[in-house]
Amino acid sequence: KKNKKYSTAKAISYKQNRRTMSTQTTTFTEVYFHHKNGGSIFKQGVPNPIGPVLSPKEASPFRIIPLNDLGNPMSSSCWTISNRAVYSDRLRSEEWRNVAIQNEDGKFLSCRKKHPAGGALAEYRDEINAFEKFVVEYNNDSKTFAFKSHNDLYLHYNHFVGIIAFKNRKKEEAGWIINPFKLQDPSNEKIHFVGVVHENGEFFMQKNCVAGARPAWNSDVMLKNILGTLSEKMSPIASRGGTGACTIFDGEDGERTWYVTMTKEGFFNLVIASPDCPSYIGTMCVEQIEVVYDRNEDVDRESALKKLMADIANQYEFCKTGIHKDKIKSYEDKMTEHITKLQENNEHAQDLVQRYEEMKTLGRKCNEKLEQLPGDKVTRGVKKAPVELVHGVANMAGSFAGSKIGNKLFGSKATNFVVDATSNMEKGRNGPISKFWSRRFVSFGNGIGEIEVDLTSAFQGVQVNEESKETDGMSLVPPIPPSMPMPSAPPLENIDNE
């Protein structure tokens, strides 16, 4: 009886300690683990149902818990961690040298006994003991973190089996990019401002994404002048329906780049970004701004924008790591070259159109790579839809447009509703970047105020082969304005097929 009472009391004490520890540790910042060679730690799955695996597409949230001299979890209330930079500094500090790693279920990563052949399995345990404690080591060159176990093995992975394991590696080889995905990074703030604004200057939705940053315009008068110039060139295109108009240009101070779309007459979707923001991030963001505005009520838009900004920040972080970073970088380099040429607008018209078409293809290819990166992201909502779904939407839109309520809402434009709904679904299948470039690009040069040329309106119905870019002898060149030089640019490089 005494033994039974003792066992019962011990079990109750254990549960209370577990509950206390869970309360203490769940307040720590959640992070993703991305390996420097690609892949992320996923909580568990095939081929390891009891331990973590290395996933090429998904990441699970973990918490890195600092331990005191007795090996017990410290309280998160000891620190105020407001952004990624502060978190990284804290993780490099001596106070956080000894840590435990906890998954979202409250279990702790454990390095099991060393195998005679070398290495050890990674599993989970309910308590923190010697096998669940790790020493944090920072790799200054790669900006990554290594985690050394009790037996001097490093947190790594088994390449052949695809599971997380502890290996006899140098810390530089076992580096992990720690991504506190819910925190913003002041040193990496690529998006400064987002909004939906009427051409008269009235904002219907807006968010300053960088605290303390000065506005992108010096006064309301300056803003209205910019919107007036945009409206003069983009409204005629938007009023014709279809996919609308888009443009990219630098602000007057040269410190910001504007991404603008106009899909509804009189309304602009704005994203103002830093000059070094990759264009795939800027175009992806401006496409999603319209989605947030259209799909959310006023009271829900702030939280929807906050989530979008977090997803965009994660997307940028993901693009800098893993096996796809070089390929995505090559797409961005090519996009930058094309955008510059489209803004300058001084090439042969056929070359401009070829660049424009290649931007759509690059956008699709970039989106395919982004879909393979881990974590919650913008591209998840725009993965390729099956043809049946597109046809289903067309049938639904057709039925709605032909109904009494559809006729009441849209009147003579009911047919356009069907065309636009199916067209936008088709464009959406290739992702938000390609969708941006499916709109009619309006050139203002590098900065607003220069001449505009609609690069697509003169080429409706013309198909350019995206693999060879050959014209097969067919003339695609309309009459050239006298101000445009006649010589063609060098042939474009073919885009690799993957």
C-alpha positions as CSV (number, residue, x, y, z in Angstrom):
1,K,0.0,0.0,0.0
2,K,2.9,2.3,0.9
3,N,4.5,1.6,-2.5
4,K,1.2,2.2,-4.3
5,K,0.7,5.6,-2.5
6,Y,4.3,6.5,-3.3
7,S,3.8,5.6,-7.0
8,T,0.6,7.6,-7.1
9,A,2.1,10.6,-5.4
10,K,5.1,10.4,-7.8
11,A,2.8,10.3,-10.8
12,I,0.8,13.3,-9.6
13,S,4.1,15.2,-8.9
14,Y,5.4,14.3,-12.4
15,K,2.2,15.6,-14.0
16,Q,2.3,18.8,-12.1
17,N,6.0,19.4,-13.0
18,R,5.2,18.6,-16.6
19,R,2.3,21.1,-16.5
20,T,4.5,23.8,-14.9
21,M,7.3,23.2,-17.4
22,S,4.8,23.3,-20.3
23,T,3.5,26.7,-19.0
24,Q,7.1,28.0,-18.7
25,T,8.4,26.9,-22.1
26,T,5.4,27.5,-24.4
27,T,5.9,31.2,-24.0
28,F,9.3,31.0,-25.8
29,T,9.5,32.1,-29.5
30,E,8.6,29.5,-32.1
31,V,11.2,28.9,-34.7
32,Y,11.8,26.8,-37.8
33,F,15.0,24.8,-38.4
34,H,16.3,25.1,-42.0
35,H,19.5,23.2,-42.8
36,K,22.2,25.2,-44.7
37,N,22.2,22.4,-47.3
38,G,18.4,22.5,-47.8
39,G,15.4,20.9,-46.0
40,S,13.8,21.6,-42.7
41,I,13.0,19.7,-39.5
42,F,9.5,18.3,-39.6
43,K,8.1,17.0,-36.3
44,Q,7.7,13.4,-37.4
45,G,6.6,11.2,-40.3
46,V,7.7,8.5,-42.7
47,P,10.2,7.0,-42.4
48,N,10.4,7.9,-38.7
49,P,7.1,7.9,-36.9
50,I,8.6,8.5,-33.5
51,G,11.2,11.2,-34.3
52,P,11.8,14.2,-36.6
53,V,12.5,13.9,-40.3
54,L,14.2,16.2,-42.9
55,S,11.5,17.6,-45.1
56,P,12.1,19.4,-48.4
57,K,8.7,21.2,-48.3
58,E,7.5,21.5,-44.8
59,A,8.7,22.8,-41.4
60,S,7.4,22.3,-37.9
61,P,7.6,24.9,-35.2
62,F,10.0,24.3,-32.3
63,R,11.1,26.3,-29.3
64,I,14.7,26.7,-28.2
65,I,14.7,26.7,-24.4
66,P,17.7,28.2,-22.5
67,L,18.8,26.2,-19.4
68,N,20.2,27.5,-16.2
69,D,23.2,26.1,-14.3
70,L,21.0,23.4,-12.8
71,G,19.8,22.3,-16.3
72,N,16.3,23.6,-15.8
73,P,14.4,25.8,-18.2
74,M,14.7,29.5,-17.6
75,S,11.7,31.9,-17.8
76,S,11.0,33.7,-21.0
77,S,10.0,36.7,-19.0
78,C,13.8,37.4,-18.4
79,W,14.0,38.8,-21.9
80,T,12.0,40.9,-24.3
81,I,12.4,39.6,-27.8
82,S,10.8,42.0,-30.3
83,N,12.3,41.0,-33.7
84,R,14.6,38.6,-35.5
85,A,17.8,40.5,-34.8
86,V,17.2,40.5,-31.1
87,Y,16.4,36.8,-31.1
88,S,19.6,36.0,-33.1
89,D,21.7,38.1,-30.6
90,R,20.1,36.3,-27.7
91,L,20.8,32.8,-29.2
92,R,24.4,33.8,-29.6
93,S,24.7,35.0,-26.1
94,E,26.4,33.1,-23.2
95,E,23.1,32.9,-21.3
96,W,21.7,30.8,-24.1
97,R,24.7,28.5,-24.5
98,N,23.0,25.5,-23.0
99,V,19.5,24.8,-24.4
100,A,16.8,22.2,-24.9
101,I,14.7,21.9,-28.1
102,Q,10.9,21.4,-27.7
103,N,8.4,20.5,-30.4
104,E,4.9,21.9,-30.6
105,D,3.5,19.0,-28.5
106,G,5.8,19.9,-25.6
107,K,8.2,17.0,-26.0
108,F,12.0,17.5,-26.1
109,L,14.4,16.5,-28.8
110,S,16.7,13.8,-27.6
111,C,20.0,12.5,-28.8
112,R,20.1,8.7,-28.0
113,K,23.1,6.5,-27.4
114,K,25.9,6.7,-29.9
115,H,25.9,3.8,-32.4
116,P,29.1,1.8,-32.7
117,A,29.2,2.8,-36.4
118,G,28.9,6.4,-35.4
119,G,26.0,8.8,-35.1
120,A,22.9,8.6,-32.9
121,L,19.1,8.6,-33.4
122,A,17.0,11.7,-32.7
123,E,13.8,11.0,-30.8
124,Y,11.6,12.8,-28.3
125,R,11.3,12.5,-24.5
126,D,9.0,14.1,-21.9
127,E,11.7,15.4,-19.6
128,I,15.0,17.2,-19.9
129,N,17.9,15.0,-18.9
130,A,21.5,14.7,-20.1
131,F,20.4,13.4,-23.6
132,E,18.0,16.4,-24.1
133,K,20.6,19.1,-23.5
134,F,22.6,20.8,-26.2
135,V,25.4,23.4,-26.5
136,V,24.7,26.2,-29.1
137,E,27.7,27.1,-31.3
138,Y,27.5,29.9,-33.9
139,N,29.1,29.8,-37.4
140,N,30.0,33.4,-38.2
141,D,30.8,32.8,-41.9
142,S,27.4,31.1,-42.8
143,K,25.4,32.8,-40.0
144,T,24.1,29.4,-38.9
145,F,23.8,27.7,-35.6
146,A,25.1,24.2,-34.6
147,F,23.8,22.1,-31.7
148,K,26.2,19.8,-30.0
149,S,24.9,16.9,-27.9
150,H,26.1,15.2,-24.7
151,N,28.3,12.8,-26.8
152,D,29.8,15.5,-29.0
153,L,27.7,14.7,-32.0
154,Y,26.0,17.5,-33.9
155,L,22.3,17.8,-34.8
156,H,22.3,16.9,-38.5
157,Y,20.5,14.4,-40.7
158,N,20.8,11.0,-42.4
159,H,20.9,11.8,-46.1
160,F,20.0,8.3,-47.3
161,V,17.0,7.7,-44.9
162,G,15.8,11.3,-44.7
163,I,15.6,11.4,-40.9
164,I,17.0,13.9,-38.4
165,A,20.0,12.3,-36.6
166,F,23.1,13.3,-34.7
167,K,26.4,13.0,-36.7
168,N,30.1,13.3,-36.2
169,R,30.5,16.5,-38.2
170,K,32.2,19.8,-38.0
171,K,30.0,22.5,-36.7
172,E,30.2,24.3,-40.0
173,E,28.8,21.3,-41.8
174,A,26.0,20.9,-39.3
175,G,24.7,24.5,-39.5
176,W,21.0,25.4,-39.2
177,I,19.3,28.6,-40.1
178,I,17.1,29.4,-37.2
179,N,14.0,31.2,-38.4
180,P,11.8,32.9,-35.7
181,F,9.0,33.1,-38.3
182,K,6.5,35.1,-36.2
183,L,9.0,38.0,-35.7
184,Q,9.8,40.8,-38.0
185,D,13.4,41.7,-38.9
186,P,14.3,45.4,-38.9
187,S,17.4,44.7,-41.0
188,N,15.4,42.8,-43.6
189,E,12.3,45.0,-43.9
190,K,11.8,44.8,-47.7
191,I,8.2,45.9,-47.7
192,H,7.7,49.4,-46.4
193,F,4.1,50.2,-47.1
194,V,1.0,48.4,-48.6
195,G,-2.4,49.8,-49.4
196,V,-5.5,50.2,-51.6
197,V,-6.1,53.8,-52.6
198,H,-8.5,55.6,-54.9
199,E,-7.1,57.9,-57.6
200,N,-8.3,60.9,-55.6
201,G,-5.9,60.0,-52.7
202,E,-8.5,58.3,-50.3
203,F,-7.1,55.1,-48.8
204,F,-9.5,52.2,-48.3
205,M,-6.8,50.0,-46.7
206,Q,-3.2,50.8,-45.7
207,K,-0.4,49.6,-43.5
208,N,3.0,51.0,-42.6
209,C,5.2,48.0,-42.3
210,V,8.3,49.7,-40.9
211,A,7.9,51.5,-37.6
212,G,9.2,55.0,-37.7
213,A,9.8,55.1,-41.4
214,R,9.0,58.4,-43.2
215,P,6.3,58.3,-45.8
216,A,7.1,57.6,-49.4
217,W,5.6,61.0,-50.4
218,N,6.4,64.4,-48.8
219,S,2.8,65.6,-48.9
220,D,-0.8,64.8,-49.9
221,V,-0.2,67.0,-53.0
222,M,2.8,64.9,-54.1
223,L,0.7,61.7,-53.6
224,K,-2.1,63.0,-55.6
225,N,0.3,64.1,-58.4
226,I,1.7,60.5,-58.5
227,L,-1.8,59.0,-58.5
228,G,-2.9,61.4,-61.2
229,T,0.0,60.4,-63.4
230,L,-0.7,56.7,-62.8
231,S,-4.5,57.2,-63.4
232,E,-3.9,59.0,-66.7
233,K,-2.0,56.1,-68.2
234,M,-3.5,53.1,-66.4
235,S,-7.2,53.9,-66.2
236,P,-7.9,53.5,-69.9
237,I,-6.5,50.0,-69.7
238,A,-8.3,49.0,-66.5
239,S,-11.6,50.4,-67.9
240,R,-11.4,47.9,-70.8
241,G,-11.6,45.0,-68.3
242,G,-9.5,41.9,-68.7
243,T,-6.4,41.6,-66.5
244,G,-5.9,45.3,-65.8
245,A,-2.6,47.3,-65.8
246,C,0.6,47.1,-63.8
247,T,3.8,49.0,-63.4
248,I,7.1,49.2,-61.4
249,F,9.1,52.4,-60.9
250,D,11.4,54.0,-58.4
251,G,10.3,56.8,-56.0
252,E,11.5,60.3,-56.3
253,D,14.1,59.8,-53.6
254,G,15.5,56.6,-55.1
255,E,15.1,54.9,-51.8
256,R,11.9,53.0,-52.6
257,T,10.4,51.0,-55.4
258,W,6.7,51.1,-56.2
259,Y,4.7,48.1,-57.4
260,V,1.3,49.1,-58.6
261,T,-1.7,47.3,-60.2
262,M,-5.0,48.7,-61.3
263,T,-7.7,46.0,-61.9
264,K,-10.7,48.2,-61.0
265,E,-11.1,51.6,-62.6
266,G,-10.0,54.3,-60.2
267,F,-8.4,52.0,-57.6
268,F,-4.7,51.2,-57.2
269,N,-3.1,48.4,-55.2
270,L,0.2,49.7,-53.9
271,V,3.3,48.0,-52.5
272,I,6.3,50.3,-51.7
273,A,9.5,48.3,-51.1
274,S,13.2,48.9,-50.5
275,P,15.3,49.1,-53.7
276,D,16.9,45.8,-52.9
277,C,13.6,43.9,-52.5
278,P,13.5,41.1,-55.1
279,S,10.9,41.8,-57.7
280,Y,9.3,38.4,-57.1
281,I,8.6,39.5,-53.5
282,G,7.2,42.9,-54.6
283,T,5.0,41.5,-57.3
284,M,3.8,38.6,-55.1
285,C,2.9,41.1,-52.4
286,V,0.9,43.5,-54.5
287,E,-1.1,40.7,-56.0
288,Q,-2.0,39.5,-52.5
289,I,-3.0,43.0,-51.3
290,E,-5.9,43.0,-53.6
291,V,-6.9,39.5,-52.4
292,V,-6.8,40.7,-48.7
293,Y,-9.0,43.7,-49.6
294,D,-11.5,41.8,-51.6
295,R,-11.9,38.8,-49.3
296,N,-12.0,40.5,-45.9
297,E,-14.3,42.8,-44.1
298,D,-12.9,46.1,-42.6
299,V,-12.5,44.6,-39.1
300,D,-10.6,41.6,-40.4
301,R,-8.2,43.4,-42.8
302,E,-5.6,44.5,-40.2
303,S,-5.1,40.9,-39.0
304,A,-5.1,39.6,-42.6
305,L,-2.4,42.2,-43.5
306,K,-0.3,41.2,-40.5
307,K,-0.4,37.6,-41.5
308,L,0.4,38.5,-45.1
309,M,3.4,40.5,-44.0
310,A,4.6,37.6,-41.8
311,D,4.2,35.2,-44.8
312,I,6.1,37.5,-47.1
313,A,8.9,37.9,-44.6
314,N,9.1,34.1,-44.2
315,Q,9.1,33.7,-48.0
316,Y,12.1,36.0,-48.3
317,E,13.9,34.1,-45.5
318,F,13.1,30.8,-47.2
319,C,14.4,32.0,-50.5
320,K,17.8,32.7,-49.0
321,T,18.4,29.1,-47.9
322,G,18.1,25.6,-49.2
323,I,18.7,23.8,-52.5
324,H,16.6,26.3,-54.5
325,K,18.2,29.5,-53.5
326,D,20.6,29.6,-56.4
327,K,17.9,28.9,-59.0
328,I,15.6,31.5,-57.5
329,K,18.5,34.0,-57.5
330,S,19.1,33.3,-61.2
331,Y,15.4,34.0,-61.9
332,E,15.6,37.3,-60.0
333,D,18.7,38.4,-61.8
334,K,17.0,37.7,-65.2
335,M,13.8,39.5,-64.0
336,T,15.9,42.5,-62.9
337,E,17.5,42.7,-66.3
338,H,14.1,42.5,-68.1
339,I,12.4,45.1,-65.8
340,T,15.2,47.6,-66.5
341,K,14.8,47.2,-70.2
342,L,11.0,47.4,-70.0
343,Q,11.3,50.6,-68.0
344,E,13.9,52.1,-70.4
345,N,11.5,51.2,-73.3
346,N,14.1,52.0,-76.0
347,E,14.5,48.6,-77.6
348,H,12.8,47.3,-80.8
349,A,9.2,46.5,-80.0
350,Q,9.6,42.8,-80.8
351,D,12.4,42.5,-78.2
352,L,10.3,44.3,-75.6
353,V,7.4,41.8,-76.2
354,Q,9.8,38.9,-75.9
355,R,11.1,40.2,-72.6
356,Y,7.5,40.7,-71.4
357,E,6.6,37.1,-72.3
358,E,9.7,35.7,-70.7
359,M,8.7,37.5,-67.5
360,K,5.5,35.5,-67.3
361,T,7.5,32.3,-67.7
362,L,10.1,33.3,-65.2
363,G,7.3,34.1,-62.8
364,R,5.7,30.7,-63.2
365,K,9.1,29.0,-62.8
366,C,9.9,31.0,-59.7
367,N,6.5,30.2,-58.2
368,E,7.1,26.5,-58.8
369,K,10.3,26.8,-56.7
370,L,8.7,28.8,-54.0
371,E,6.0,26.1,-53.6
372,Q,8.8,23.7,-52.7
373,L,10.0,25.8,-49.8
374,P,8.9,25.1,-46.3
375,G,6.4,26.7,-44.0
376,D,3.2,28.7,-44.5
377,K,3.5,30.9,-47.6
378,V,1.6,33.0,-50.1
379,T,2.1,30.5,-52.9
380,R,0.1,27.8,-51.0
381,G,-3.1,29.6,-52.0
382,V,-2.3,29.7,-55.7
383,K,-1.1,26.3,-56.5
384,K,-2.1,24.9,-59.9
385,A,-5.8,24.2,-60.1
386,P,-7.0,21.2,-62.0
387,V,-8.7,21.8,-65.4
388,E,-11.9,20.5,-64.0
389,L,-11.9,23.2,-61.3
390,V,-11.4,25.9,-63.9
391,H,-14.2,24.6,-66.0
392,G,-16.4,24.4,-62.8
393,V,-15.8,28.0,-62.0
394,A,-16.6,28.9,-65.6
395,N,-19.9,27.0,-65.4
396,M,-20.7,28.6,-62.0
397,A,-19.8,32.1,-63.2
398,G,-21.9,31.6,-66.3
399,S,-24.9,30.5,-64.4
400,F,-24.6,33.4,-62.0
401,A,-24.1,35.9,-64.7
402,G,-27.2,34.7,-66.4
403,S,-29.3,34.8,-63.3
404,K,-31.6,37.6,-62.2
405,I,-29.3,38.7,-59.4
406,G,-26.3,38.4,-61.7
407,N,-28.0,40.6,-64.3
408,K,-29.0,43.1,-61.6
409,L,-25.4,43.4,-60.3
410,F,-23.5,43.3,-63.5
411,G,-26.1,44.3,-66.2
412,S,-24.5,44.3,-69.6
413,K,-21.1,43.4,-68.1
414,A,-22.3,40.0,-66.9
415,T,-20.5,38.3,-69.8
416,N,-17.3,40.1,-68.9
417,F,-17.7,38.6,-65.4
418,V,-17.5,35.1,-66.9
419,V,-14.5,35.9,-69.0
420,D,-12.6,37.6,-66.2
421,A,-13.5,34.9,-63.6
422,T,-12.1,32.1,-65.8
423,S,-9.2,34.2,-67.1
424,N,-8.1,35.1,-63.5
425,M,-8.4,31.5,-62.5
426,E,-6.2,30.4,-65.4
427,K,-3.6,33.2,-64.5
428,G,-3.8,32.2,-60.8
429,R,-2.7,28.7,-61.6
430,N,0.7,30.0,-62.5
431,G,1.1,31.9,-59.3
432,P,1.0,35.6,-58.2
433,I,4.3,36.6,-59.9
434,S,3.2,35.4,-63.4
435,K,-0.3,36.9,-62.7
436,F,1.3,40.3,-62.2
437,W,3.1,40.0,-65.6
438,S,-0.1,38.8,-67.3
439,R,-1.4,42.4,-66.8
440,R,-0.6,45.2,-69.2
441,F,2.7,46.7,-68.1
442,V,2.8,50.5,-68.3
443,S,6.3,52.0,-68.7
444,F,7.2,55.2,-66.9
445,G,10.9,54.7,-67.1
446,N,12.9,54.2,-64.0
447,G,11.0,57.0,-62.3
448,I,7.4,58.2,-62.8
449,G,6.8,60.9,-65.3
450,E,8.3,59.5,-68.5
451,I,6.5,58.3,-71.6
452,E,4.2,55.3,-71.3
453,V,3.9,52.5,-73.9
454,D,1.4,49.7,-73.5
455,L,3.6,46.7,-74.3
456,T,0.8,44.2,-74.8
457,S,-2.2,45.9,-76.4
458,A,-0.7,45.8,-79.9
459,F,0.0,42.1,-79.6
460,Q,-3.3,40.6,-78.4
461,G,-3.7,37.1,-79.8
462,V,0.0,36.7,-80.7
463,Q,1.6,33.7,-79.2
464,V,5.4,33.7,-78.5
465,N,7.0,30.3,-78.1
466,E,8.4,30.4,-74.6
467,E,11.1,27.8,-75.2
468,S,12.6,28.9,-78.5
469,K,11.3,32.5,-78.8
470,E,11.4,31.9,-82.6
471,T,8.9,33.8,-84.7
472,D,8.9,31.3,-87.6
473,G,9.1,34.2,-90.1
474,M,5.9,35.8,-88.8
475,S,6.2,39.6,-88.4
476,L,5.4,40.6,-84.8
477,V,6.5,44.2,-85.2
478,P,3.9,46.9,-85.4
479,P,4.7,50.4,-86.7
480,I,7.6,51.8,-84.6
481,P,7.3,55.3,-83.1
482,P,9.9,57.6,-84.6
483,S,11.4,58.1,-81.2
484,M,12.1,54.4,-80.8
485,P,15.5,53.2,-82.3
486,M,15.2,50.5,-85.0
487,P,18.1,48.1,-84.2
488,S,17.1,45.0,-82.3
489,A,18.6,43.9,-79.0
490,P,20.7,40.7,-79.0
491,P,18.6,37.5,-78.9
492,L,17.3,36.5,-75.5
493,E,18.7,33.4,-73.8
494,N,16.4,30.5,-73.7
495,I,14.9,29.6,-70.3
496,D,15.9,26.2,-69.0
497,N,13.3,23.5,-69.0
498,E,12.7,21.8,-65.7
